[in-house]
């Protein structure tokens, strides 16, 4: 597909939204690699801010302080498909790629990201990072708020049990002592927080394609997405 119409593909902005554990990160990275596009994990930016707030013992209800931190924090998101791991997150010069995935950060990131001022500053940064480039952006409000005019939007979902199982395997692999029951409980709680927050709640954009990843492999999901993207590009060609 890339070789048939490389110019158009290189200009695409593809939004991938969905709840935690739906497979957004893995799928979005592979999609970016296949299409030779850049990749941005917006959730990692909120996680980095949460990590900094926890380290600095900031009151997570203090919107003014957190918004100021969001404005001043220096975040560098580095994606290189040829490296393993392909995505690194730097906060004020420190590689925090692993630290932002801790259970403590996961438990508090929804609270930090619920503040209007925090989201305003993060959205500004996200749009700046993605400006004038083809990119796959994943998160929880990418298609509805950050890039409402994205060329193509996907909303990935999966059963709570499936999402909890995926997260459980990730955390066990990273050495955390967790249980499936506790992970599932935390996931349900975060789903509720993300979907009911006043500012930019998690929801599917009206024009986003819904894909249920339950029982589907990453390759199967990406293949489905590529077919839909090809259809979009074909439609552009015919419009010309």
C-alpha positions in Angstrom: 0.0 0.0 0.0 2.8 2.4 0.8 4.5 2.0 -2.5 1.2 2.7 -4.4 0.6 6.1 -2.9 3.5 7.1 -0.6 2.8 10.8 -0.7 -0.7 10.5 0.6 0.2 7.9 3.3 3.1 10.1 4.5 0.6 12.9 5.2 -2.0 10.9 7.1 -3.0 11.6 10.7 -4.4 8.4 12.1 -6.2 8.5 15.5 -6.4 5.4 17.7 -8.6 5.7 20.8 -9.9 3.2 23.4 -9.7 2.2 27.0 -6.7 0.7 28.8 -5.7 -2.7 27.7 -7.6 -2.6 24.4 -4.3 -3.0 22.5 -3.9 0.6 21.4 -0.1 0.9 21.9 0.9 -2.4 20.4 -1.4 -2.0 17.4 -0.7 1.7 16.8 3.1 1.1 16.9 2.9 -1.8 14.4 0.6 0.3 12.2 3.1 3.2 12.3 5.9 0.8 11.4 4.1 -0.7 8.4 3.1 2.7 7.0 6.4 4.3 7.8 4.7 7.0 9.9 5.7 8.6 13.2 4.0 7.5 16.4 2.8 9.3 19.5 1.4 7.8 22.7 -0.5 10.7 24.4 -1.2 8.7 27.5 2.5 8.4 28.2 2.7 12.2 28.4 0.0 12.2 31.2 1.8 9.3 32.9 5.1 11.3 32.9 3.4 14.3 34.4 1.8 12.0 37.0 5.2 10.4 37.8 6.7 13.9 38.4 3.8 15.0 40.6 4.1 11.9 42.7 7.9 12.3 43.1 7.5 16.0 44.0 4.7 15.2 46.5 2.3 17.5 44.7 -1.4 17.5 45.7 -3.1 15.7 42.8 -6.2 17.9 43.4 -4.2 21.1 42.9 -5.2 22.0 39.3 -3.2 25.2 39.3 0.1 23.6 40.4 -0.4 20.6 38.0 -1.2 22.8 35.1 1.9 24.8 35.8 3.9 21.6 35.8 2.3 20.5 32.6 3.3 23.8 30.9 6.9 23.6 32.1 7.7 19.9 31.9 10.0 18.9 29.0 8.9 15.8 27.3 10.7 14.1 24.5 8.9 11.2 22.8 11.4 9.1 20.7 10.1 6.5 18.2 12.5 4.4 16.2 10.9 1.3 14.6 14.3 -0.4 14.2 15.1 -0.3 17.9 13.9 -2.5 20.7 12.0 -1.2 22.5 11.0 1.2 19.7 9.5 3.9 21.9 11.2 5.9 24.7 9.8 8.6 26.9 12.2 11.3 28.3 11.0 13.6 31.1 13.3 16.6 31.7 16.1 14.5 30.1 15.5 11.3 32.1 14.4 8.1 30.5 11.2 7.3 32.3 9.8 4.7 29.8 9.6 2.0 32.5 8.8 4.2 35.5 5.6 5.6 34.0 4.2 2.1 33.7 4.3 1.5 37.5 1.2 0.5 39.3 1.3 3.7 41.4 1.3 5.9 38.3 -1.5 3.8 36.7 -3.6 4.3 39.8 -3.3 8.1 39.8 -3.0 9.1 36.1 -6.8 9.5 35.6 -6.9 11.9 38.5 -4.1 14.0 37.1 -5.4 14.0 33.6 -8.9 15.0 34.7 -7.9 18.7 35.2 -8.9 21.1 32.5 -5.7 23.1 32.7 -3.5 19.9 32.5 -5.3 18.7 29.4 -5.1 22.2 27.8 -1.3 22.2 28.1 -0.9 18.6 27.1 -3.1 19.0 24.0 -1.0 21.9 23.0 2.2 19.9 23.3 0.6 16.9 21.4 -0.5 19.1 18.5 3.0 20.6 18.4 4.7 17.2 18.2 2.4 16.0 15.4 2.5 19.2 13.4 3.2 18.8 9.6 3.9 15.1 9.7 2.2 11.8 9.0 1.6 10.1 12.3 -0.3 7.5 14.2 -1.5 9.0 17.5 -3.1 6.9 20.3 -4.8 7.8 23.5 -8.2 8.4 25.0 -9.4 11.6 23.4 -7.3 11.8 20.2 -10.2 11.5 17.7 -12.6 13.6 19.7 -10.5 16.5 21.0 -6.8 16.5 20.1 -7.2 15.7 16.4 -11.0 15.9 15.6 -10.1 16.3 11.9 -7.8 13.3 11.8 -7.9 11.6 8.4 -8.8 8.2 9.9 -10.1 7.3 13.3 -10.2 4.0 15.1 -11.7 3.1 18.5 -10.3 -0.1 19.9 -12.1 -2.0 22.6 -12.1 -5.5 24.3 -13.9 -7.2 27.1 -12.8 -6.1 30.6 -11.5 -9.6 31.4 -9.4 -9.7 28.2 -8.0 -6.2 28.9 -7.2 -7.2 32.5 -5.5 -10.4 31.4 -3.3 -8.5 29.0 -2.3 -6.0 31.6 -1.7 -8.8 34.2 0.7 -10.5 31.8 2.6 -7.3 31.1 3.0 -6.5 34.8 4.0 -10.0 35.8 6.6 -9.9 33.0 7.9 -6.6 34.5 8.3 -8.3 37.9 5.2 -6.8 39.7 3.5 -9.0 42.3 -0.2 -8.5 41.2 -3.4 -10.5 40.9 -5.8 -10.7 38.1 -8.7 -9.7 40.4 -6.9 -6.5 41.6 -5.9 -5.6 38.0 -9.5 -6.1 36.8 -10.9 -4.0 39.7 -8.5 -1.2 39.0 -9.3 -1.3 35.3 -13.0 -1.0 35.9 -12.4 1.9 38.2 -10.3 3.7 35.7 -12.8 3.0 32.9 -15.4 4.8 35.0 -13.1 7.7 35.8 -12.1 8.2 32.1 -15.6 7.9 30.8 -17.3 10.2 33.4 -14.7 12.9 33.8 -16.0 16.4 33.1 -13.2 17.4 30.8 -12.6 15.4 27.5 -14.1 12.1 28.6 -13.2 8.8 26.9 -15.8 8.2 24.2 -15.9 7.0 20.6 -15.9 9.8 18.0 -19.0 9.5 15.7 -16.8 8.9 12.7 -14.4 6.4 14.3 -14.3 2.8 13.2 -15.0 0.5 16.2 -12.8 -2.6 16.4 -13.2 -5.2 19.1 -9.8 -6.8 19.7 -11.1 -9.6 22.0 -9.5 -12.8 20.9 -7.8 -11.1 18.0 -4.1 -11.1 17.4 -2.2 -7.8 16.7 -1.6 -8.9 13.1 -5.3 -9.5 12.6 -6.3 -6.1 14.0 -3.6 -4.3 12.0 -4.7 -6.1 8.8 -8.3 -4.9 9.3 -7.1 -1.4 9.9 -4.9 -1.4 6.8 -7.8 -2.5 4.6 -9.9 0.4 5.9 -7.0 2.8 5.3 -6.6 1.5 1.8 -10.3 2.1 1.2 -9.8 5.7 2.4 -6.9 6.3 0.1 -8.8 4.8 -2.8 -11.6 7.2 -2.1 -9.2 10.1 -2.2 -7.9 8.9 -5.6 -11.4 8.7 -7.0 -12.3 12.1 -5.7 -9.4 13.5 -7.7 
